[in-house]
Amino acid sequence: MSTQEGTLSIGELAAACGLPQATIRTWERRYGFPEAVRAASGRRRYPPTAVEQVRRVLAMREQGLALEAAIARVRATGQRAAAETPHEALVRAGRGLTPLTCRKRTMVALSRAIEDECALRMRGGVLFGLFQRRSFFVASRARWHDLAGVVDACVVFADFARPHANRLLEVPLPETEPASREWVIVAVSPPFSLAFCARELAASPAAVADHQRRFEALWTTQPQPVLAAARSCLALVARAGVAERATRLERWLDPDALDAVTEETVVAIANRMVVYAAEGVSEQLVAGR
């Protein structure tokens, strides 16, 4: 892949999909697909997600679907992902997942367990965290700075005043965003991927005592639901005015690069979550996160 903002040339895209460059040009001319941007040189550049999109079109063609219809389906899926919150994406893509309703104390314990699993198992890739409020993130900043050391990119969302990139990429999440009511950890890396997404149940969170806040949570290590939640996080990055960052992050959302999480690993994650929830967390952590 080219190093130019993590994008692909038409030759790289064609090679990755096993198609002639002429086919890509024809699709773009007739259907405006895959969508390209023009570099300063005037050449076409494609986001890494274009590889998966083209492969999905080819798979639908093999199943007998007409080319135009296949492209329309892939586009519709992309538009839906851009509008979904991470929790909504996980609910849709992870059909059959059992939701867990719990209070903030339990949410803190489950999050700590997942963060520790990420620290132990992730090797590169991207990690997303939605914290709702900046004060909640500040209480966990040291942990997330440590987590940033084991991944290629670490993105956190809260009601920050503006985007800021240092060891972490801080992305503003205004109250007008539906995702501002969510509590999310999404990890995507070849050896370990997981999505933990929860939505606050209170009609008015500000009117509920902090320790009484309740969430409906889901978690999974299944690759497709994890990627769906991750793409929703990328859409939040783009809407925050840092679209170029979102384009660079797309490179880690290649489903072909993800290994299935083993049953033993899933059991280990679940065991840690149970232990942490049973032991509880300190009042300081509960008040912070």
C-alpha positions in Angstrom: 0.0 0.0 0.0 1.1 3.5 -0.7 2.2 5.6 2.2 0.3 8.6 0.8 -2.2 9.1 3.6 -2.8 5.3 3.7 -4.6 5.3 0.3 -4.3 2.9 -2.7 -3.4 3.6 -6.3 -5.7 2.1 -8.9 -3.0 -0.5 -9.6 -2.8 -1.5 -6.0 -6.6 -1.7 -5.7 -6.9 -3.8 -8.9 -4.1 -6.2 -7.8 -5.7 -6.6 -4.3 -9.0 -7.5 -5.9 -7.7 -9.6 -8.8 -9.1 -7.3 -11.4 -7.7 -5.5 -14.4 -7.3 -1.8 -13.9 -9.5 -1.2 -16.9 -12.4 -2.9 -15.0 -12.0 -0.5 -12.1 -12.0 2.5 -14.5 -15.1 1.2 -16.2 -17.0 0.7 -12.9 -16.0 4.2 -11.8 -17.1 5.8 -15.1 -20.5 4.0 -15.3 -21.4 3.7 -11.6 -19.2 6.1 -9.7 -17.8 3.0 -7.9 -15.5 2.5 -6.2 -15.3 6.2 -5.0 -11.9 7.8 -5.6 -10.3 11.1 -4.7 -7.8 12.9 -6.8 -4.3 13.4 -5.4 -2.4 16.6 -6.1 -0.8 14.8 -9.0 -4.3 14.2 -10.5 -4.1 10.4 -10.0 -6.9 8.4 -8.5 -6.5 7.4 -4.9 -8.8 4.9 -3.0 -9.3 4.3 0.7 -8.3 0.8 2.0 -12.0 0.0 2.5 -12.4 0.0 -1.3 -10.7 -3.4 -1.4 -13.4 -5.0 0.8 -16.2 -3.2 -1.1 -15.0 -4.4 -4.5 -14.5 -8.0 -3.1 -18.1 -7.9 -1.8 -19.4 -6.9 -5.2 -17.5 -9.7 -6.8 -18.9 -12.2 -4.3 -22.4 -11.1 -5.1 -21.7 -11.4 -8.8 -20.6 -15.0 -8.3 -24.0 -15.6 -6.5 -25.8 -14.3 -9.7 -26.6 -10.7 -8.7 -26.3 -8.1 -11.5 -23.4 -5.8 -11.2 -25.5 -2.6 -10.7 -27.6 -4.3 -8.0 -24.5 -5.6 -6.2 -22.9 -2.1 -6.2 -26.1 -0.6 -4.9 -26.2 -3.1 -2.0 -22.6 -2.4 -1.0 -23.3 1.4 -1.1 -26.4 1.0 1.0 -24.4 -0.9 3.6 -21.8 1.8 3.7 -24.3 4.6 4.1 -26.0 2.8 7.0 -22.7 2.3 8.8 -22.0 6.0 8.5 -25.2 6.8 10.3 -25.2 4.2 13.0 -23.8 4.6 16.5 -21.3 1.8 17.5 -23.9 0.2 19.8 -26.5 0.2 16.9 -23.9 -1.3 14.6 -23.1 -4.1 17.0 -26.8 -4.8 17.6 -27.4 -5.0 13.9 -24.3 -7.0 12.9 -24.2 -9.2 16.1 -27.7 -10.7 15.8 -28.2 -13.2 18.6 -26.0 -11.4 21.1 -27.5 -11.3 24.5 -27.7 -7.8 26.1 -26.6 -7.2 29.7 -28.2 -4.5 31.7 -26.0 -3.2 34.5 -25.1 -0.1 36.6 -22.1 2.0 36.3 -20.1 0.1 38.9 -20.3 -3.1 36.9 -19.6 -1.2 33.7 -16.3 0.1 35.2 -15.3 -3.4 36.2 -16.1 -4.9 32.8 -14.2 -2.1 31.1 -11.2 -2.6 33.2 -11.2 -6.3 32.4 -11.4 -5.7 28.7 -8.7 -3.0 28.8 -6.4 -5.4 30.6 -7.1 -8.1 28.0 -6.3 -5.6 25.2 -3.0 -4.7 26.9 -2.1 -8.4 27.1 -3.2 -9.5 23.7 -3.2 -6.7 21.1 -0.2 -6.3 18.9 -0.7 -3.3 16.7 -4.1 -2.4 15.1 -6.4 0.3 16.3 -8.3 0.8 19.6 -11.4 3.0 20.1 -12.9 4.3 23.3 -16.0 6.4 23.9 -16.1 8.1 27.3 -19.1 10.4 27.0 -17.5 13.2 29.1 -13.9 14.5 29.2 -13.8 14.0 33.0 -14.5 10.3 32.6 -11.6 10.0 30.2 -9.2 12.0 32.5 -9.8 9.4 35.2 -8.6 6.7 32.8 -6.0 8.7 30.9 -3.0 6.9 32.3 -4.4 3.5 31.4 -5.2 4.5 27.9 -1.8 6.1 27.4 -0.4 2.7 28.3 -2.8 1.0 25.9 -1.7 3.3 23.1 1.8 1.8 23.5 0.7 -1.6 22.2 -1.4 -0.5 19.2 -0.7 1.5 16.0 -3.5 4.0 16.7 -5.6 4.8 19.7 -8.7 7.0 19.4 -10.8 8.3 22.3 -14.1 10.2 22.1 -15.5 12.6 24.7 -16.9 16.2 24.9 -13.5 17.6 24.1 -13.3 21.2 22.8 -11.4 20.3 19.7 -9.5 17.4 18.1 -6.0 16.8 19.5 -3.4 14.3 18.5 -0.5 13.2 20.6 0.0 9.7 21.9 -3.8 9.4 21.6 -6.2 11.0 19.1 -8.8 12.9 21.1 -12.0 13.4 19.0 -14.8 15.7 20.1 -18.2 14.0 20.6 -20.9 16.7 21.0 -24.1 16.1 22.8 -25.9 16.3 19.5 -24.3 13.0 18.5 -26.5 10.0 19.5 -23.3 8.2 20.3 -22.6 10.6 23.1 -24.9 8.4 25.3 -22.7 5.3 24.6 -19.9 3.6 26.5 -17.6 1.8 24.0 -14.4 -0.1 23.6 -13.6 -1.5 20.2 -10.3 -3.3 19.6 -9.2 -4.4 16.1 -5.9 -6.2 15.6 -4.8 -9.4 13.8 -4.3 -11.5 17.0 -7.2 -10.0 19.1 -10.4 -8.2 18.2 -13.3 -7.3 20.5 -16.3 -4.9 20.7 -17.9 -3.8 24.0 -20.7 -1.3 23.4 -23.3 0.0 25.8 -26.1 2.6 25.6 -27.3 4.5 28.6 -30.9 3.7 29.4 -31.9 6.8 31.3 -34.2 9.2 29.4 -32.2 12.1 30.9 -28.7 11.0 32.1 -28.2 14.4 33.8 -31.2 13.8 36.0 -30.0 10.4 37.4 -27.5 10.1 40.2 -24.1 8.9 38.8 -24.0 5.6 40.7 -27.6 4.9 39.5 -26.8 5.2 35.8 -27.8 2.0 33.9 -26.6 0.7 30.6 -27.5 -2.0 28.1 -24.3 -3.6 27.0 -23.2 -6.1 24.4 -19.8 -7.7 23.7 -18.4 -10.0 21.1 -15.2 -11.2 19.5 -16.9 -12.1 16.2 -15.0 -10.4 13.4 -17.9 -8.9 11.4 -19.7 -7.3 14.3 -16.5 -6.0 15.6 -15.7 -4.4 12.3 -19.2 -2.9 12.1 -18.7 -1.2 15.4 -15.2 0.0 14.3 -16.5 1.5 11.1 -19.1 3.4 13.1 -16.3 4.8 15.2 -14.5 5.8 12.0 -17.6 7.6 10.8 -17.5 9.6 14.1 -13.9 10.6 13.5 -14.8 11.8 10.0 -17.8 13.8 11.2 -15.6 15.5 13.8 -13.8 17.3 11.0 -10.7 15.0 10.9 -11.7 12.9 7.8 -8.0 12.5 6.8 -7.4 10.7 10.1 -10.4 8.4 9.4 -8.9 7.5 6.0 -5.6 6.6 7.6 -7.3 4.5 10.3 -9.2 2.4 7.6 -6.1 0.4 6.8 -6.6 -1.6 10.0 -10.1 -2.7 9.2 -9.3 -5.4 6.7 -11.3 -8.5 7.5 -8.9 -10.7 5.8 -6.1 -9.6 8.2 -8.1 -10.6 11.3 -7.5 -14.0 13.0 -10.5 -15.6 14.7 -10.3 -15.3 18.4 -10.0 -18.8 19.9 -12.5 -20.3 22.3 -9.9 -20.4 25.0 -9.4 -16.6 24.7 -13.1 -15.9 24.9 -13.3 -18.0 28.0 -10.3 -16.1 29.5 -12.0 -12.8 28.7 -15.2 -13.9 30.3 -13.4 -15.2 33.4 -11.6 -11.9 33.9 -14.9 -9.9 33.5 -16.6 -12.1 36.1 -13.7 -11.8 38.6 -13.4 -8.0 38.2 -17.2 -7.6 38.5 -17.3 -9.8 41.6 -14.4 -8.0 43.3 -15.8 -4.6 42.4 -13.8 -1.4 42.0 -12.8 1.4 44.3 -15.1 4.3 44.9 -12.5 6.5 43.2 -12.7 4.6 40.0 -16.5 4.5 40.1 -16.6 8.3 40.6 -14.1 8.9 37.8 -15.3 6.7 34.9 
